[in-house]
């Protein structure tokens, strides 16, 4: 190994590997694969985790912004707009993390890319619909129904496939 610095705990340099630029966030260098010798074990789940992490931030931002504007640091302080922003994000984090765990299990158990992308895209549509349809005084919003129903359907399908994978194992 050359005298180049490397991050602690990462494998040494060798054939097929190269050192990336210094990463200030991690405080050191990051070793990245040069070729396809090293692959991600659950790339489809990783893709949807990235998408949903960004979407979670989009949903969290309005609540944080309103907290700064109103000075309400905990709870909704009786502010209906803040309560709505909190519920949009809260509902998302009540359902999506479990589904991402289910996606990872499906992918690790050999589910097809088509099934995973179908469920992932359907979940994205469902969660966008739910966020747009969640209104202060409207329980009958069609978008809210599509979002809630779609999320439930995706959960049932994923659970069913996981159960089937277990039975077949």
C-alpha positions in Angstrom: 0.0 0.0 0.0 1.3 3.5 -0.8 1.6 6.1 1.8 -1.7 7.7 0.9 -4.2 8.4 3.7 -7.3 6.2 3.8 -10.3 6.2 6.1 -10.1 3.9 9.1 -12.0 0.6 8.6 -12.0 0.7 4.9 -10.2 -1.9 2.8 -6.7 -1.1 1.6 -6.1 0.0 -2.0 -5.7 -2.8 -4.5 -6.5 -4.0 -7.9 -9.9 -2.7 -9.1 -10.1 0.0 -6.3 -9.2 3.6 -6.2 -9.3 6.3 -3.7 -11.9 9.1 -4.2 -11.4 12.7 -3.4 -11.3 13.8 0.2 -14.8 13.8 1.7 -15.1 16.7 4.2 -18.4 15.4 5.6 -16.9 12.0 6.6 -13.6 13.7 7.5 -11.5 11.5 5.3 -11.2 9.6 2.0 -13.8 7.2 0.7 -12.8 4.0 -1.2 -15.1 3.5 -4.2 -15.3 0.6 -6.6 -13.6 1.2 -10.0 -15.5 -1.6 -11.7 -18.4 -3.9 -11.2 -16.5 -6.4 -9.0 -18.3 -4.9 -6.0 -22.0 -4.5 -6.2 -24.8 -3.2 -4.0 -26.8 -6.1 -2.5 -30.1 -4.2 -2.7 -29.8 -1.5 -5.3 -33.5 -1.1 -6.0 -34.4 -0.7 -2.4 -31.4 1.8 -2.1 -32.9 3.8 -5.0 -36.3 4.1 -3.3 -34.7 4.8 0.0 -33.0 7.8 -1.6 -36.2 9.0 -3.3 -38.3 8.7 -0.1 -35.6 10.3 2.1 -35.7 13.3 -0.2 -39.5 13.3 -0.2 -39.5 13.1 3.6 -37.4 16.3 3.7 -39.9 18.0 1.3 -42.7 17.1 3.7 -40.7 18.1 6.8 -39.6 21.5 5.5 -43.0 23.3 5.8 -43.4 22.3 9.4 -39.9 23.4 10.3 -40.4 26.7 8.4 -43.7 27.3 10.3 -42.1 26.6 13.6 -39.5 29.2 12.9 -42.1 31.7 11.8 -44.5 31.1 14.8 -42.0 30.3 17.5 -43.9 27.0 18.3 -41.1 24.6 19.1 -43.2 21.6 20.3 -46.6 20.4 19.2 -48.8 22.5 17.0 -49.7 25.2 19.5 -53.3 25.2 18.2 -52.1 26.4 14.7 -54.1 24.4 12.2 -51.6 25.0 9.4 -48.7 23.7 11.5 -50.9 20.7 12.6 -51.5 19.9 8.9 -47.9 20.1 8.0 -46.9 17.9 10.9 -49.5 15.3 9.9 -48.4 15.2 6.3 -44.9 14.4 7.4 -46.0 12.3 10.4 -48.2 10.0 8.3 -45.4 9.5 5.8 -43.0 8.4 8.6 -45.6 6.1 10.1 -45.8 4.0 6.9 -42.8 4.4 4.6 -40.0 3.1 6.9 -41.8 -0.3 7.4 -42.4 -0.5 3.7 -38.7 0.2 3.0 -37.8 -2.7 5.4 -40.2 -4.9 3.5 -38.7 -3.8 0.2 -35.2 -4.8 1.4 -36.5 -8.2 2.6 -38.2 -8.7 -0.7 -35.1 -7.8 -2.7 -32.8 -9.9 -0.5 -35.2 -12.9 -1.0 -35.0 -12.6 -4.8 -38.1 -10.6 -5.7 -38.1 -9.5 -9.3 -37.0 -6.0 -10.3 -40.4 -5.5 -12.0 -42.3 -6.2 -8.7 -40.0 -3.9 -6.7 -40.2 -1.1 -9.2 -43.9 -1.5 -9.5 -44.4 -1.3 -5.8 -41.9 1.5 -5.4 -43.5 3.7 -8.1 -47.0 2.9 -6.8 -45.9 3.9 -3.3 -44.4 7.1 -4.6 -47.7 8.0 -6.4 -49.7 7.0 -3.3 -47.6 9.1 -0.9 -47.7 12.2 -3.2 -51.5 11.8 -3.6 -51.9 11.5 0.2 -49.7 14.5 0.9 -51.6 16.6 -1.7 -55.0 15.3 -0.6 -54.5 15.8 3.2 -56.5 18.9 4.0 -57.6 20.5 7.2 -61.3 20.2 6.8 -61.8 17.6 4.0 -62.0 13.9 4.9 -63.5 13.2 1.5 -60.5 14.2 -0.7 -60.1 11.7 -3.5 -56.3 12.2 -3.5 -56.2 11.4 0.2 -58.2 8.2 -0.4 -56.0 7.2 -3.3 -52.9 7.8 -1.1 -54.2 5.9 2.0 -55.8 3.1 0.0 -52.7 2.7 -2.3 -50.4 2.6 0.7 -52.5 -0.1 2.3 -52.7 -2.1 -0.9 -48.9 -1.9 -1.4 -48.4 -3.0 2.2 -50.7 -6.0 1.8 -49.1 -7.0 -1.5 -45.6 -6.8 -0.1 -46.6 -8.7 3.0 -48.3 -11.4 0.9 -45.2 -11.8 -1.3 -42.9 -12.0 1.8 -45.2 -14.7 3.2 -45.1 -16.5 -0.1 -41.3 -16.3 -0.2 -41.2 -17.8 3.3 -43.5 -20.7 2.4 -41.4 -21.4 -0.8 -38.1 -21.3 1.1 
